[in-house]
Amino acid sequence: MLTPRQQEVLNLIIQLYGQFEEPIGSKTLLRESYLKVSPATIRNDMVVLEQQGLLMKPHTSSGRIPSIDGYRYYIDGIIHQEDKELPFLDDDANFEELTQAKHYSPLQLTQLCADILVSLTGFTAVVLGQNKESHYFEEFKLVPIDRTRYISILMTDKGNIESEQIELKVSLSKDDITKSVEMINDELKGVVLEDTYQRMKLGIPLLTQRLTGYQLDFSPLIEKSMHHIKGHRYYISGKSNLFDLIDGQTSREALKHLFELIDGSREMYHLLEEQEEGINIMFGYEFLADSLANINLLTGSFVNENQKIILGLLGPTTMSYEKVIALLEVMINKLSIQ
């Protein structure tokens, strides 16, 4: 548990490190703040914060820099602060006009807000929209083409039909097909589609092995169906701003992964979908190569017209979190009530 002064010292170091991008010492801290204590007192507080894993001391400096845990502690405080001052974006005529426009869909409004965020922050913004309507497993069929190739077919309770050609290493008899299809329908009929994926991936192959002697995995069909039903719609703004966050030491492989990721990859969809409701942060080391660990993903989400929409910002670890989180909160709050 931090004392109020230790909390303030941590906040100031994070803010000043974002401003100067160099280790912050006690003299800098006192010069740039209104703290009325001695340098020795500040140094003691910094030692305590370092011992708690919230600050780090570079080998070449007597100053301190924030650790990932320090950033998490700081950001969590901002997100859950009840009386924080939000920016007056309502006074911005363009933003007000956008949010009042009735001819835009929620997704289109979010895309326009992403453009505004890019202009205000200089970062890269992404938007993902997905259908929140639940679909349930209705019927599965398996139609042979030849000895090893088959068409697997899935129908949901709302009439959506998905099919996929698969090739098995074995040839199934007509009886094997009948027993497997009946078992799958008995096991999964009426189950929400998201829950059927794990069962089709893990449990069903074991059951088909008991029936036919072979483990049969039809989970790619479920994944394909969910992907289409969710109707992912993806948008990116300010993509070139990422070059400001890349240094000359970044490998070609790391750059390739970064740009494949943000160009609407399934990996990016999963990253955004997994974010909980509200404002969330992912640090670069959690989803990018070590050389790109200075790029963070800040997201906000809301549900409107049976559609979940996620608005994300890719920016530096040293960003002004107080300002950026406030901007994102204002936009998410406005968009959620349209």
N, C-alpha and C positions, 0 to 999 in steps of 0.2 A: 504494500500500500504506500503510495507516494504522499508526501506532505504537499500542501498547496504550493510552496515555493519550489520544491523539486518538480512538480507538474509544470510550473511556469518556466523553469530552466529548460526542461525537455522541449516544451513548445517553442521556446525562443531559439534553441539550437537547431531544431528542424526548420524553422522559418528562415533563420540566418544562413543555414547551410544551403537552402534552396536559392537564396539570394546571391551568396558569394561563391558557392560550390567549392569551398575549402574548409578544412577542420576549424572548428570554433573554439577559441580559448576563453578563459575567464575575462581577460581584458576586453576582447571584442564584445563579449556578452554584456559587460557593464557599460561599455561605450554606446552600444546600440539599443539599450533598454532603459527602463526606469527603475531597475532593481537598486535598492538602497542598502546593500550589504557589502562586506569586504570581499576582495578577490579570493581570500582563503576560504571563506564560507561557500562561495560559488564552486571552488575546486572540490571541496568536500561533497557538495551535492552532486557534482559530476562523477565523482568516484562511486557514490551510492548508485547512481543511474547506470554506470558501467557494470557494477557488480550485479545489478538486476537484469542485465542483458539488453538494456534499452539504448545504450550508447556504446560506441567502439572507439578505440584509440589507435590511430594509424602509427606505424613504427617510426615514421619520419617527422612526426609532429606531436606537440604537447597538447594540442586541441583534441576535440572529440567530434565524431560524426554519428548520425543516427544509425541504429541497426534496423533490420527488418522488423524485429519485435517492437522497437521504438516507434517506427512508422505505424505499425498496426495499432499500438496503444493510442497514439495521437489521432489517427484517423477514426478509430472507434469512438473516441471522445467527441470528435466533430459530428459524426453521424448521429449520435444519441443525445447531443446537446439540444435541449428543448427551447432555449431562448436565443438561439443563434440568429444573427441579423442576416436576412436574405437580401440579395441584390434586387433593386427596383426595376426589373425587366419590364414590368407592366407599363412603365413610362416610355419604353421604347416603342415607337409607333409601329414599326415593322413587326415586332413580336406580337403586339396586341392585335394587330390586323390579322396576322396569321391564325392566332388561337381563336379568333371570333369568326373566321371564315367557315361557312357551312358547306361549301362545295368541295372541301378537302376531306378525304378519309382520314381516320386516326393515323394510319401508316404514312400517308403522304405528309401530314402535319409533322410527324416525327422526323421524316427525312428533311423537311425544311428547317426544323429546329436543329438538326445535326449540322446543317450548313451554317447556322447562326453560331453554334458552339465552336465550330472550326474558326470562324472569323474572330471570335472573342478570345480564344485561347491559343490559336496557332497549332493545335494538336490535330490528330486524325480521329474522325468519328465514324462509328459503324451503327447500323440499325438492322435488327432482325425481327420480322413479324412471323407469327405462327398461329395456326388455328388451334383453339383450345377445346373444340368440341370433342367429346369422348366417342370413340368407336369401339365396338365389341366384336369379338371373334364369332362368326356365324357358321362358316363352312369351309372345309379344306378338301381339295381334290388333287389327285396325282394321275396324270395321263401319260402313258408310255408312248415314246416316239419310235424308239428301236430298243435294242437289248440293254443299253446303258444310259440312254438319254430320255429325259422326262420333262413334262410341263407341270410345275406345281402351281396351284391356283388357290387364292384366298379371297373369300367374300366376307365383308363386315355386315353388321346389322343394318347399316344405312345404305347398303347396296353397292358400296365401293368394291371393285374387283381388281385384284393385282395378280399378275402371273409372272413366272420366271422359268426360263429353261435351265435345267440342271443336268449335270452328268455325274452319275454314280460309278464307283469302282466295281459295282456288282450288278448282276442282272436279277431283278425281282420277279418272282412268279406272280400270276394274277391273284393268287390267294394271299401272298405277302402284301401286295398293294392294298387289297380289300381290308385285311386285318389292320394294317398300319393306319389307313385313312379313317376307319371306324374308331380306332383307339384315340387318334388325335382329336377327332370331332367330339368324342365323349369327354375327353380331358379338358378341352379348351373352349367349347361352345359357351357363349355368354360371359367370357372373361374379357376384361378391358384389354385393348390391344397392347398397351405398354407392358402389362403384366405377362402377356403370353410370350414375349420375346425371351425372357430368362428361362421360362419353362420349356420353350421350344429348343433353346440352346443347350440346356443342362439336363432336364428331366426326360424329355421325349426321346432323345437318342438311346437312353438306357432302356426305356420301355419298348422301343422298336427292336432293340437287340434281343430282348426276351421273346418277342413274337417271331422275328425273322432270322435272328442270328447276326444282324447287321445294325450298327449305329447309324441312324439317318438324321442329318441335321438340316432342317428347313428354316432355320432362324433368319437367313438372309432375305427370305420372302417377307417375313414379318417386318424386318428393318426397312425394306424397300417400301412396303405399304405405309408404315408410320411416316416415313420421309415425305411421301406424296400427299398423305392425308393432312399432315401439318401445314403443307403448302408454304414452305419457307420462302420468304421474300427478303432479300438482302440488299443493303445499300451501303456504300462507303463514300466518305467525303474527306478531302484534305489528305489524300494518300501520299502525296509528295512531301508532306511535312515530316514523314518518318525519316527522311534522309537527314534531318537535323539531329536525330538521335543516334545515328550510326557513325562509328569511327572507323578509321582505316584498318583496325585490327580485326574487324569482323570477317569471319570466313565466308567463302562463297556459299557453302552449305547452309550456314545460319541465315544468310540473306535470302536464299532460295526458300527456306522454310517459312521465314517471316512473310514474304510476299505471297506465297501459296496459301498461307494461313488466312491472311486478311482479304484475299480475293474471293472469299465465299466458300471456303472449304468445309467439308463435313466436320472437321476438327474444330473450326471456328464456331459452327452451329452448336456443337456440344458444349464448348466453353461458355457461350452466351446462355444457352438453355439451362445450364446447371446453376446459374446465379440465382440466389434467393430473391424474393420480392424486396424492394427497397434499394438502397445504395450499397454497392459492394465493391471490393477492391481485390484484384489479383496482381501479385508482383511478378515481374518478368521471369524470375527463376522458376516459377511454377508452370510456365507454358512455353518458354523460349530457351534458346541456347544461352550458355553462361555469358557469352560476349554481348548478348542483348538483354541482360538482366536489368538494365536501367530503364526498360520500357514497361510501364504498368498499364493495366486495363481497369478502368473505373466504369461501373455500369449502374444503370437505374432501369427499372421495369415497371410496367403497369398492364392491366387488362382492360380492354375496351371493345365492345361489340363482339364478344366471344373470341377475341384475338389477343394473345399475349405479345407485347412489343417490348423489345429490349433496346435501349440506347446506350452505346458504349463510347468511351474516349480512351485512346491510346496516347499516353504522354510520358514525360520523364519522371523518374522516382522523385526528383527534386521539385516537382510542380507545386504551385501554391494550392494545397489541398483545401484550405478554408474557402478560398474563392471558387475553385472549380466544383467542389461538392455543392456549394450553395447554388451555383448556376444550374447544375444538373438537377438539384432538388426542385428548383422553381419550375423548370421545364417539365419534369415528370409530373409534378402536382397539377400544372395547367393542363397537360395532355390527358391526364387520367379522368378529368371531369368534362371532357368535350362531349 
